[in-house]
């Protein structure tokens, strides 16, 4: 079984990954080249990855705190 501190650190990693995806998406929108996919699909994918990684990180942190 994974130790409690390990679960907390993995949860923090997921939250950091969500921040990274969100931040790089904003930077890429200013300085990146245009994509072939429609803007709505790209925004949905970025939103989904960011929110799901935040939720996964919070669940793991709470599980490690128990």
Order of alpha helices (4+ residues) and beta strands (2+ residues): alpha-alpha
